[in-house]
């Protein structure tokens, strides 16, 4: 929860700064004063960590990286490594799993901080189906563009870690990770891997 509180505090500080700038620009007679900042309508607010935040519109979400081309007909998500039942899933297969939606803060420090509602499949659901080997201690996520991150298995199995197919009710735009983006609530944006196509379970080398 500490990481989530830190992100919430950072976003609250940004909102307070924006409100101050808006107030200053409203009273300034300078022709080139700060542009007017618009607020999201009250209906587009979400509760995170006890605070109300405005949802960032899909078209305003921050973007990093260059989206690779994806042929959704041949796309597959592979789950292998230390599992009893390796999985190879099509986009339609993944879309058929029970999904849930959760609002989360996507924070890329010194770049952008966004709030959006993400919809997808918990990673724990997929790993349960893959029958994780008791020897597995870590999970690696790989992206189509070659990016990769590894996390402790226990961290991946917690609530708030899932593969998103939608953002704010819309199918993920390709620049935001289509077809699948890893959402890790409370973690910085470099952990939210886009264009996920491979999940591998392994054991840390020093534990062999």
URMODA-V420474 format. One record per residue. N is the residue number from 1. RES is the residue in three letters. PSI is psi in degrees with one decimal (none if undefined). BURIAL is + if it has 24 or more other C-alpha atoms within 12 Angstrom, else -. Layout:
n->{N	N}
res->{RES	RES}
psi->{PSI	PSI}
burial->{BURIAL	BURIAL}
This chain:
n->{1	2	3	4	5	6	7	8	9	10	11	12	13	14	15	16	17	18	19	20	21	22	23	24	25	26	27	28	29	30	31	32	33	34	35	36	37	38	39	40	41	42	43	44	45	46	47	48	49	50	51	52	53	54	55	56	57	58	59	60	61	62	63	64	65	66	67	68	69	70	71	72	73	74	75	76	77	78	79	80	81	82	83	84	85	86	87	88	89	90	91	92	93	94	95	96	97	98	99	100	101	102	103	104	105	106	107	108	109	110	111	112	113	114	115	116	117	118	119	120	121	122	123	124	125	126	127	128	129	130	131	132	133	134	135	136	137	138	139	140	141	142	143	144	145	146	147	148	149	150	151	152	153	154	155	156	157	158	159	160	161	162	163	164	165	166	167	168	169	170	171	172	173	174	175	176	177	178	179	180	181	182	183	184	185	186	187	188	189	190	191	192	193	194	195	196	197	198	199	200	201	202	203	204	205	206	207	208}
res->{UNK	UNK	UNK	UNK	UNK	UNK	UNK	UNK	UNK	UNK	UNK	UNK	UNK	UNK	UNK	UNK	UNK	UNK	UNK	UNK	UNK	UNK	UNK	UNK	UNK	UNK	UNK	UNK	UNK	UNK	UNK	UNK	UNK	UNK	UNK	UNK	UNK	UNK	UNK	UNK	UNK	UNK	UNK	UNK	UNK	UNK	UNK	UNK	UNK	UNK	UNK	UNK	UNK	UNK	UNK	UNK	UNK	UNK	UNK	UNK	UNK	UNK	UNK	UNK	UNK	UNK	UNK	UNK	UNK	UNK	UNK	UNK	UNK	UNK	UNK	UNK	UNK	UNK	UNK	UNK	UNK	UNK	UNK	UNK	UNK	UNK	UNK	UNK	UNK	UNK	UNK	UNK	UNK	UNK	UNK	UNK	UNK	UNK	UNK	UNK	UNK	UNK	UNK	UNK	UNK	UNK	UNK	UNK	UNK	UNK	UNK	UNK	UNK	UNK	UNK	UNK	UNK	UNK	UNK	UNK	UNK	UNK	UNK	UNK	UNK	UNK	UNK	UNK	UNK	UNK	UNK	UNK	UNK	UNK	UNK	UNK	UNK	UNK	UNK	UNK	UNK	UNK	UNK	UNK	UNK	UNK	UNK	UNK	UNK	UNK	UNK	UNK	UNK	UNK	UNK	UNK	UNK	UNK	UNK	UNK	UNK	UNK	UNK	UNK	UNK	UNK	UNK	UNK	UNK	UNK	UNK	UNK	UNK	UNK	UNK	UNK	UNK	UNK	UNK	UNK	UNK	UNK	UNK	UNK	UNK	UNK	UNK	UNK	UNK	UNK	UNK	UNK	UNK	UNK	UNK	UNK	UNK	UNK	UNK	UNK	UNK	UNK	UNK	UNK	UNK	UNK	UNK	UNK}
psi->{-24.9	-41.2	-39.8	-42.8	-40.3	-42.1	-41.7	-43.7	-40.3	-42.3	-38.0	-39.5	-40.3	-40.6	-40.2	-40.1	-41.9	-39.8	-39.1	-44.2	-38.4	-42.6	-42.8	-42.0	-27.0	-25.4	-4.3	142.5	3.3	128.4	-30.5	42.8	168.6	133.7	148.7	133.9	129.0	146.2	150.1	149.5	155.7	-31.5	-16.7	42.3	147.8	154.7	120.1	124.0	34.7	1.8	149.5	129.3	145.8	140.2	135.3	128.0	148.7	-42.5	-13.2	-1.2	139.7	148.7	135.1	151.1	171.9	124.3	129.1	160.3	136.1	124.7	102.1	-21.8	-30.5	-6.2	139.1	143.2	120.1	131.9	114.2	-161.1	-134.1	72.6	152.8	-19.4	86.1	144.5	142.6	108.0	135.1	170.0	-39.8	-38.5	-48.0	-38.9	-19.9	-7.7	152.5	134.1	163.1	162.8	143.8	135.7	136.5	155.6	122.6	109.8	115.9	97.5	133.5	9.1	-61.4	159.7	117.7	156.8	127.4	163.4	120.7	142.4	130.3	-160.8	127.2	137.7	-35.1	-34.3	-45.0	-39.0	-33.3	-41.6	-29.0	-8.2	76.5	131.4	137.4	-20.6	-17.5	133.8	-11.6	158.8	129.5	134.3	130.8	144.3	159.8	-32.4	3.5	-8.5	147.9	143.1	147.2	138.0	154.4	142.3	-42.4	-34.6	-36.0	-28.5	-7.9	166.7	150.3	7.9	112.0	166.5	112.2	138.0	-17.8	156.1	129.8	38.1	-2.5	147.6	136.6	125.2	153.6	-33.0	-12.7	14.9	0.8	131.4	-22.5	136.3	132.5	125.8	126.1	92.1	130.5	-4.0	153.3	161.6	-25.5	-10.7	-11.9	76.3	131.0	158.9	42.9	132.1	0.1	132.0	125.9	130.9	132.1	176.5	137.1	139.2	-35.2	0.5	-1.5	none}
burial->{-	-	-	+	-	-	+	+	+	+	+	+	-	-	+	-	-	-	-	-	-	-	-	-	-	-	-	-	-	-	-	-	-	-	-	-	-	-	-	-	-	-	-	-	-	+	-	+	-	-	-	-	+	+	+	+	-	+	-	-	+	+	+	-	-	-	+	-	-	-	-	-	-	-	+	+	+	+	+	+	+	+	+	-	-	+	+	-	+	-	+	-	-	+	-	-	-	-	-	+	+	+	+	+	+	+	+	+	-	-	-	-	+	+	+	+	+	+	+	+	+	+	+	+	+	+	+	-	-	+	-	+	+	-	-	+	+	+	+	+	+	+	+	+	-	-	-	+	+	+	+	-	+	-	-	+	-	-	-	+	+	+	+	+	+	+	+	+	-	-	+	+	+	+	+	+	+	+	+	+	+	+	+	+	+	+	+	+	+	+	+	+	+	+	+	+	+	+	+	+	+	+	+	-	-	-	-	-}
